[in-house]
Amino acid sequence: MTGIVVADDHEVVRAGFAALLDTQPDFTVLGTAADGAQAVRACRELRPDVVLMDVRMPGTDGIEATRRLLAGADPGAPGASGFLLKDW
């Protein structure tokens, strides 16, 4: 089972991605976050395998949140490995 945290400042997007991912049999959404600071707290508490992180959020953005999550991490730990555009 792959644990996921979804971080996005738009509630509809956040809820939509979380609901869609939760329908997959090998995924489980562990939590959601409305900004980067919440994402960091959620990830430290919930220890997900994957974080779906919006880049542009008020306050702590997704890039800074990713930096904070990786600070002091094992040098072999994966970082941001890709991106998706919300605009189709």
C-alpha atoms as a printed R data frame, in Angstrom:
   type eleno elety resid chain resno       x      y       z
1  ATOM     1    CA   MET     A     1   0.000  0.000   0.000
2  ATOM     2    CA   THR     A     2   1.329  3.423  -0.973
3  ATOM     3    CA   GLY     A     3   0.510  6.171   1.544
4  ATOM     4    CA   ILE     A     4  -0.079  9.639   0.082
5  ATOM     5    CA   VAL     A     5  -0.430 13.197   1.403
6  ATOM     6    CA   VAL     A     6  -2.108 15.729  -0.915
7  ATOM     7    CA   ALA     A     7  -1.155 19.397  -0.447
8  ATOM     8    CA   ASP     A     8  -2.991 22.127  -2.381
9  ATOM     9    CA   ASP     A     9  -4.403 25.477  -1.332
10 ATOM    10    CA   HIS     A    10  -7.540 25.049  -3.453
11 ATOM    11    CA   GLU     A    11  -9.999 22.941  -1.474
12 ATOM    12    CA   VAL     A    12 -11.796 21.554  -4.542
13 ATOM    13    CA   VAL     A    13  -8.512 20.463  -6.160
14 ATOM    14    CA   ARG     A    14  -7.197 18.987  -2.920
15 ATOM    15    CA   ALA     A    15 -10.404 17.068  -2.232
16 ATOM    16    CA   GLY     A    16 -10.710 15.944  -5.849
17 ATOM    17    CA   PHE     A    17  -7.179 14.552  -6.059
18 ATOM    18    CA   ALA     A    18  -7.545 12.890  -2.658
19 ATOM    19    CA   ALA     A    19 -10.861 11.271  -3.625
20 ATOM    20    CA   LEU     A    20  -9.531 10.090  -6.984
21 ATOM    21    CA   LEU     A    21  -6.348  8.626  -5.508
22 ATOM    22    CA   ASP     A    22  -8.283  6.932  -2.720
23 ATOM    23    CA   THR     A    23 -10.273  4.930  -5.296
24 ATOM    24    CA   GLN     A    24  -7.145  3.049  -6.329
25 ATOM    25    CA   PRO     A    25  -6.702 -0.277  -4.537
26 ATOM    26    CA   ASP     A    26  -2.977  0.156  -3.873
27 ATOM    27    CA   PHE     A    27  -3.147  3.818  -2.723
28 ATOM    28    CA   THR     A    28  -4.369  5.257   0.547
29 ATOM    29    CA   VAL     A    29  -4.601  8.986   1.225
30 ATOM    30    CA   LEU     A    30  -3.221  9.461   4.710
31 ATOM    31    CA   GLY     A    31  -3.989 13.170   4.909
32 ATOM    32    CA   THR     A    32  -4.300 16.510   3.160
33 ATOM    33    CA   ALA     A    33  -2.854 19.973   3.689
34 ATOM    34    CA   ALA     A    34  -3.925 23.469   2.599
35 ATOM    35    CA   ASP     A    35  -0.429 25.009   2.590
36 ATOM    36    CA   GLY     A    36   3.221 24.083   2.772
37 ATOM    37    CA   ALA     A    37   3.538 24.418   6.539
38 ATOM    38    CA   GLN     A    38   0.589 22.056   7.044
39 ATOM    39    CA   ALA     A    39   2.124 19.684   4.486
40 ATOM    40    CA   VAL     A    40   5.402 19.543   6.414
41 ATOM    41    CA   ARG     A    41   3.568 18.834   9.676
42 ATOM    42    CA   ALA     A    42   1.357 16.179   8.047
43 ATOM    43    CA   CYS     A    43   4.315 14.452   6.398
44 ATOM    44    CA   ARG     A    44   6.375 14.381   9.574
45 ATOM    45    CA   GLU     A    45   3.445 12.912  11.473
46 ATOM    46    CA   LEU     A    46   2.000 10.547   8.847
47 ATOM    47    CA   ARG     A    47   5.234  9.502   7.046
48 ATOM    48    CA   PRO     A    48   3.726  9.065   3.549
49 ATOM    49    CA   ASP     A    49   5.481  7.281   0.700
50 ATOM    50    CA   VAL     A    50   4.432  9.993  -1.764
51 ATOM    51    CA   VAL     A    51   3.462 13.661  -1.447
52 ATOM    52    CA   LEU     A    52   1.423 15.339  -4.157
53 ATOM    53    CA   MET     A    53   2.514 18.943  -3.485
54 ATOM    54    CA   ASP     A    54   1.241 22.101  -5.158
55 ATOM    55    CA   VAL     A    55   4.101 24.477  -5.947
56 ATOM    56    CA   ARG     A    56   2.227 27.758  -5.520
57 ATOM    57    CA   MET     A    57   0.560 28.084  -2.141
58 ATOM    58    CA   PRO     A    58   0.278 31.061   0.213
59 ATOM    59    CA   GLY     A    59   2.752 31.239   3.065
60 ATOM    60    CA   THR     A    60   5.137 28.328   2.744
61 ATOM    61    CA   ASP     A    61   5.037 27.248  -0.890
62 ATOM    62    CA   GLY     A    62   5.524 23.698  -2.127
63 ATOM    63    CA   ILE     A    63   9.166 24.180  -3.056
64 ATOM    64    CA   GLU     A    64  10.101 25.442   0.412
65 ATOM    65    CA   ALA     A    65   8.001 22.705   2.033
66 ATOM    66    CA   THR     A    66   9.879 20.090   0.003
67 ATOM    67    CA   ARG     A    67  13.208 21.608   1.080
68 ATOM    68    CA   ARG     A    68  12.119 21.437   4.720
69 ATOM    69    CA   LEU     A    69  11.038 17.826   4.372
70 ATOM    70    CA   LEU     A    70  14.354 16.836   2.828
71 ATOM    71    CA   ALA     A    71  16.530 18.829   5.263
72 ATOM    72    CA   GLY     A    72  18.536 16.359   7.269
73 ATOM    73    CA   ALA     A    73  17.118 13.412   5.320
74 ATOM    74    CA   ASP     A    74  19.185 10.407   4.382
75 ATOM    75    CA   PRO     A    75  21.337 11.463   1.379
76 ATOM    76    CA   GLY     A    76  19.839  8.564  -0.579
77 ATOM    77    CA   ALA     A    77  16.288  9.807   0.085
78 ATOM    78    CA   PRO     A    78  14.322 10.668  -3.022
79 ATOM    79    CA   GLY     A    79  13.294 14.259  -3.561
80 ATOM    80    CA   ALA     A    80  10.913 15.894  -5.943
81 ATOM    81    CA   SER     A    81  10.954 13.603  -8.941
82 ATOM    82    CA   GLY     A    82   8.425 15.102 -11.285
83 ATOM    83    CA   PHE     A    83   5.583 17.500 -11.770
84 ATOM    84    CA   LEU     A    84   2.101 17.622 -13.248
85 ATOM    85    CA   LEU     A    85   0.331 20.660 -14.628
86 ATOM    86    CA   LYS     A    86  -3.156 21.347 -13.313
87 ATOM    87    CA   ASP     A    87  -4.044 23.150 -16.533
88 ATOM    88    CA   TRP     A    88  -5.099 20.732 -19.247
